[in-house]
Amino acid sequence: MPKDHARKNAARRAQQRTGAAYTSANAATTHTHPAPDLASLADLPYTRGHRIELDRATALVGAARAGCGPCLDTLIPQVADSAATVAALAGGALGILPPVLAAALPDPARAWVRVLHEQADDAAPVHVLSLMPADHRRDLLETTVDFWAAGAAQPPVFETITLDEPDDGSDPVYGVTLSELEATGPQGSQRLPMLILNPQSGDAGLEDLLHRCGLPVWDATTLPPADARWRVRFDIATRSLEGIAHIDADGFDDISLFQAAEQVTLPDHWWDLVDTTETVLLCGPLKDATPPEEALADGVALAGVRARARFL
């Protein structure tokens, strides 16, 4: 069988086994999952000067937190091949454990953590991993991934904007919290600006977002779908958020989710994300500061959509 035909057949078998799209299976990738920002792992003393597979590491943590077996099966062998990447992930998760917990780790992980803490040479953690048998390095990575899956690092949350109540008092009222989400996929990782909807009236909540607003349920295994009819409007002159609305086929607003009650200048880096992506991830309802990806992992039902940013 020609090599390209064999690869196509293998990809189609992967598609049937995992549920991934054919193009994703053919590229040896599976799904897209929310994931944390792991850029700081490249600044650990023992990873400086090494090439860290940061996109794959981020994708692996995202898959672990989503509980996606097919993605884990694909990514763990890839990441395990890079001693520096395993060191970065292991140090970030296991290096901060108290001694009593580190002593209970499986043998490969416990031995490596001992090197991490007892060797004065910053090169030792990566060097030891490079000499470690492949199956031991993979065992260490799998232990590490379990800790990352349970850790649920929180993305930064900046401030909550209070919204105007409708004049007639008939529509549910939401506040919104600015946040960010690290998304990973076949093309690597991307940081997305996110607005978390906070119910501020008794009729605001999941049922309202699903039925009145028509937002889809956010499946924890992937990002919410994009819908260009949802618009998040910004004032360019003041760099502030004006409101969120859904438009009909003629371009007129048919759902007004909110209008800002005050002019709040957005943080520079959050504004830059909106300017770069021209997309804002809307999700909710959440009444506290729990990150959406953590709420999803805990089984909380959320609605979500990727809306288009409009600059006025």
N, C-alpha and C positions, 0 to 999 in steps of 0.2 A: 504494500500500500504506500503511495507517495507520502512524504513526510507531512505536507500541509493537510492532506486528507486525514491522516491519523490524528493530527492536532485538532482539526475541526470535530472529529468524532469524539475525542476526549473531552473537548469543551462542551459538546452537547450532552455527554454523559454527566458532566459536572453540573450543567444547567438543570437536568432532570433531578439530580441528587440534592442540590442546594436551593433551587428556586431562583437562582440568580439569572439575570438576563444573559443571552448568549454572548454578547460582546464583552460583558464583565467576566464570564467564565473563560472566554477565549484569552483574556488578558491576565488570567490567573488572579483575578480579584473577585469579590462577591458583592457585598452590600456597602452602603454608606451609613456610618454611625456618628452620632455626636461624640465628641472626645475633648479632653482637656488640653490646655496649652502646655507642652512639655519642653519648650525651648530652653528652660533653665537647666535641664539635664546636661546640656552641652557645656555648661560652666562649672560642673563638678571638678574638683582638683585632679581626679584621676581620669577624666575624659577629655581634658584640654589637649589639643593637638591630635586627637583621634577623629576619624570620620564617623559620625553617629548617623545611623539610618533613622533620622527623626520622623520622617513621614510614616515609615512602617511601624515605628514604635508607637506613634500616636494612633495609628489605625488599629494596632493590636490592643491598646488600652480601651479604645472605643468599642471594639468588638467584645472585649471581656465584660465591660459594663453593660452591654446590651445582651449578653448571654448568647452570642451568635456562634454556634459551633462550627459552621462551614468556614466563616472568616478566621476563626482561631486555628482551624486545621490548616488553612492556607498560610497564615502569617507566622505562626510559631516557628516552623522550620526555617523560614526566611530570616527572621530576626535572630534565631539561635546561631546562624552562621556568622554573625558579627559579634565578636567578643566585646568590643567597645560599647555596642548598643545594649547588649545584655548587662554589662557593668553599669551603664547609666540607669537602666530601668531597675536593676536590683538595688543599686545604691539609693535611689530615690524612694524605694518602697521598704527595703529590709534594713538599710543602714541607719534608720531612725528608730528601730525597735529597741525597747528596753532589754537589758541582758536576759531577764527571766523569760521573755518571749523568744528572743533569738536562740536561746538554748534548746527550745522545743522545735526548731526548724528541722526539716529533713537533712540528711548528712551533707549533700553537696552545698546546699544553701548555708548551713551552719558553718562549714569549713570556710566558705568564701567570706562570710561576714566577719569571721575571725581575722582573716587576712586584711580586710578593709579597716578594721579598728586597730590591729596590732602592728602592721607594717608601716614604717615611717616613709617608705618609698612610694610616691604617688603613682608610679608606673606599675606597682605590684598587682592591684586588683584586675587590671586588663590583662597583664601578662599571665597571671594564674588562670584566668578564663581561657586564654588562647591555648594553654597547654592542657586544659581539662578535656577528658574524653567527651565526644559529641553528645552521648546520651546523658552524661552528668550535667553538661551545660544546658541541655534542653530541660532536664528535671529542675534545675535552678530557675530557668526562665518560667516554667509553668508555675512553680511556687510563687515567683515574683508577680506573675499575672494575677494570681488569686488575690494577692494583697492590693494590687492596683484596682481590681474589680470591686473590692470592698471599701476602698478609700474614698472614692467619689470626690476628688478635688473640686472646689467650688470656683466657678468663673467669677471675675470681679463684678460687683453690683455697685452702681454709682449713686443713684438717687431716685426717688419716686416723685412723679409729677401728678398733681391733683388736677382733675378735669372738671369742666363746667357741668352742672346738672342740667338736663333738658328743661326748657321753659315750661312744658306742659306736664312734666313729671311722669311721662308715660314710658320712656325708654330706660332700660337698666343703665346703671352708671358704673364705669370702671376707672380706676387709676392705672398707671403704667409705670413699671420699673425698668430702667435701662440696664442691659446686661450684654453679654457676648457669649458666643458658642463656637467652639472649635469643631469643625466638621471635616471628616476625612473621607476620601474616596479614591477611585482609580488614578486621578490626576494629582494626588497628594492631599495636603491639608489646607483648609481655608478658614479664616476667622470671619464669622458673620455677626453683624449687629442684631440684637434681639430686644424686643419689647415684651415684657411679661405683664399680662392683664390681671389686675387686682380688683376683685369685686368690691364695690362700695355701696351697693344697694341690695336689698333682699332678693330682688328678681334677677340680679346679675349672677352668672355662674355657668356651669358646663352646659346645661340644657339650653340656655339662651344662646351661647356661642355655637352650639351644634344646630339648633333649629331656626332661630330668628336670623342668625348671621350666616349659617350654612358652612361653618368651618368644619373641616374633616377631623376625625379623631387622629391624634398624633400616635403613630405606631412607633414603639420604642426602638425598633430595629433600624430605622432610617430617618431621614429628615422629612419634615412636612412637605407636601407638594407646593409648587409655585402656582400662583393665581394672579395674573396681571390686573384683574379687576379690583383686587384689594390694593388700595393706595395709602401709603404713609406720606403725609405732606409736611414739608419743611420750609421754613422761611430762610432764604439764602442770606439776606442782609443781617439778620440777628443770629443765624445758625441755631435756630430753635425749632422745636417740634410744634406743628400747628394742629394736626388731627389725623384720624384714621377713618377712611370711608370705603365703601364698596360702590362701584359704578355699574350702571345697567348697560345694555347694548348700545344705547345712544350717547353714552358718556356722562350721564347725569347720576348724581348720588342717589342710590336707593336704600342704602344702609349707612347711617352715621354712627360709628362706634364711639367716637368722642371728639370733642374740641378742647384744646388745652385752656385751662382757666388762668394760666399765668405764662409769661414769657421766660423760659429757662434756656440759657445758652448751654448747648450740649458740650461735653468734654471733647477736646480736640481730636483725640485718637478715635473716639466713637464716631464723630462726624466724618473723619477720614475713612473709616470702614464703610459708612453709608455711601460716601462719595465714590469709593472704589467699586463696591459691589452693586450699588443701585438696588439693593435688596434689603428688606428688613424681615426677620423672622418674628412673627406674632405667635404667642402661645399663652395659654391660661386655661382655667383660672387658678391662680395661686394667691393665697392670702398672706403668706409670710415670705421670708427670704430664702426658702428652700430652692436650690437650683433646679430647673425643670428636668434635667437629665437624671438628677438624683431622685426626684419625685416619680419619674417614669420607672426607674429601677425598683422603686418601692411599690409599684403597682397603682399609682395614682393616675386616674384618667384625665388626660389633657386634650384640648383641641389646639391645632396649629396650622399655620399657612405661611408660605414665603410671599410677602407682599412686595409690590414695586414701590421704590422711593420716588417721590415727585418733589422737585425743587421749584419754589414759587418766588 
